[in-house]
Amino acid sequence: MRAPDFSQAHWRKSSRSGGTGGACVEVALVVNATGVRDSKLGDASPILPFAPGAWSAFLTAVKTGELDG
C-alpha cells in the first residue's frame, strides 16, 4: 500500500479548539485517507493516516459516546 500524499492537503482545526493554543489537532482529507496532526507543530508534525473505514468507525464511536471515559 502506498503512503497517502498530504503535501497539498488543506488542514482544518476544530472550531472547539479556541484560540488559546491548547492541545489541538488538525485533520485533512486526501484520496483514500484522513490525516491527523498536532496543530502546534503544523507542517513539522508527524501525520497519523487513517484508512476511510477506520476514520468512519472512529467518528461513529465519538458521536455515540463509546469513547467517553
Secondary structure, DSSP 8 states (H G I E B T S, - for coil): ------TT---EE-GGG-SS--S-EEEEEETTEEEEEETTTGGGS--EEE-HHHHHHHHHHHHTTTT--
